[in-house]
Amino acid sequence: MSIQILIADDQGLLRAGLRALLSAEPDMDVVGEAEDGQAVLRLATELSPQVILLDISMPDCDGIETTRRLKELAPAARVLMITVHEDDTLLQEAIKAGAAGYIVKRAVESELIDAIRAVQRGDIYIHPSMTRALLREITPEPKQTDTPVESLTPRELDILRLIARGCTNRQMADILNISVRTVEGHRANLMAKLNLQGRVELVRYAHENNLVN
């Protein structure tokens, strides 16, 4: 089943470009477009999109406030903020408001595609340039684990280091010359061994154990 996507941005040309890009993906379907915050709230309830690409600087009701209201009106929708602002404070506010991801508009096309798939799966996606801000301010305390780093296989360590550097599954697969499915398997093993959940906790673990190159 295709990922149902709502595009929300006040610039018509950008919406058209995003629609063209996403419509070319076999597993994605753009179900609607919105040019202001009120339209986002209305279409989110009418169309029930799985992912909402939301510009943080929306007229009428900004992206942060729109995200807060979406938690009540469309709690199943995953909000991926898309913005020109590489600002720590905005990132923190967006995640606290309930956004599942934060990507900057200078990102390459493949990063956006990966980000949409990540948030639809239930992961949190933060553009690599902004990862440290999230770790510094808003991640919870890491879960305690009795599993030493030495228990990880060399390939699992490779995956953990690349995750900490902000690489997507596709990028890790290319770097290590393995399939994306194999990357996902190693990542699942890491989370099981270390009793951690998701990318953010893995990144924090890597930093706290001095595994980042």
Secondary structure in CASP SS format (residue, H / E / C, confidence):
PFRMAT SS
TARGET T0000
AUTHOR 0000-0000-0000
METHOD secondary structure of the structure
MODEL  1
M C 1.00
S C 1.00
I E 1.00
Q E 1.00
I E 1.00
L E 1.00
I E 1.00
A E 1.00
D C 1.00
D C 1.00
Q C 1.00
G H 1.00
L H 1.00
L H 1.00
R H 1.00
A H 1.00
G H 1.00
L H 1.00
R H 1.00
A H 1.00
L H 1.00
L H 1.00
S H 1.00
A C 1.00
E C 1.00
P C 1.00
D C 1.00
M E 1.00
D E 1.00
V E 1.00
V E 1.00
G E 1.00
E E 1.00
A E 1.00
E C 1.00
D C 1.00
G H 1.00
Q H 1.00
A H 1.00
V H 1.00
L H 1.00
R H 1.00
L H 1.00
A H 1.00
T H 1.00
E H 1.00
L H 1.00
S C 1.00
P C 1.00
Q C 1.00
V E 1.00
I E 1.00
L E 1.00
L E 1.00
D E 1.00
I C 1.00
S C 1.00
M C 1.00
P C 1.00
D C 1.00
C C 1.00
D C 1.00
G H 1.00
I H 1.00
E H 1.00
T H 1.00
T H 1.00
R H 1.00
R H 1.00
L H 1.00
K H 1.00
E H 1.00
L H 1.00
A C 1.00
P C 1.00
A C 1.00
A C 1.00
R E 1.00
V E 1.00
L E 1.00
M E 1.00
I E 1.00
T E 1.00
V C 1.00
H C 1.00
E C 1.00
D C 1.00
D H 1.00
T H 1.00
L H 1.00
L H 1.00
Q H 1.00
E H 1.00
A H 1.00
I H 1.00
K H 1.00
A H 1.00
G C 1.00
A C 1.00
A C 1.00
G E 1.00
Y E 1.00
I E 1.00
V E 1.00
K C 1.00
R C 1.00
A C 1.00
V C 1.00
E H 1.00
S H 1.00
E H 1.00
L H 1.00
I H 1.00
D H 1.00
A H 1.00
I H 1.00
R H 1.00
A H 1.00
V H 1.00
Q H 1.00
R H 1.00
G C 1.00
D C 1.00
I C 1.00
Y E 1.00
I E 1.00
H C 1.00
P H 1.00
S H 1.00
M H 1.00
T H 1.00
R H 1.00
A H 1.00
L H 1.00
L H 1.00
R H 1.00
E H 1.00
I C 1.00
T C 1.00
P C 1.00
E C 1.00
P C 1.00
K C 1.00
Q C 1.00
T C 1.00
D C 1.00
T C 1.00
P C 1.00
V H 1.00
E H 1.00
S H 1.00
L C 1.00
T C 1.00
P H 1.00
R H 1.00
E H 1.00
L H 1.00
D H 1.00
I H 1.00
L H 1.00
R H 1.00
L H 1.00
I H 1.00
A H 1.00
R C 1.00
G C 1.00
C C 1.00
T C 1.00
N H 1.00
R H 1.00
Q H 1.00
M H 1.00
A H 1.00
D H 1.00
I H 1.00
L H 1.00
N C 1.00
I C 1.00
S C 1.00
V H 1.00
R H 1.00
T H 1.00
V H 1.00
E H 1.00
G H 1.00
H H 1.00
R H 1.00
A H 1.00
N H 1.00
L H 1.00
M H 1.00
A H 1.00
K H 1.00
L H 1.00
N C 1.00
L C 1.00
Q C 1.00
G H 1.00
R H 1.00
V H 1.00
E H 1.00
L H 1.00
V H 1.00
R H 1.00
Y H 1.00
A H 1.00
H H 1.00
E H 1.00
N C 1.00
N C 1.00
L C 1.00
V C 1.00
N C 1.00
END
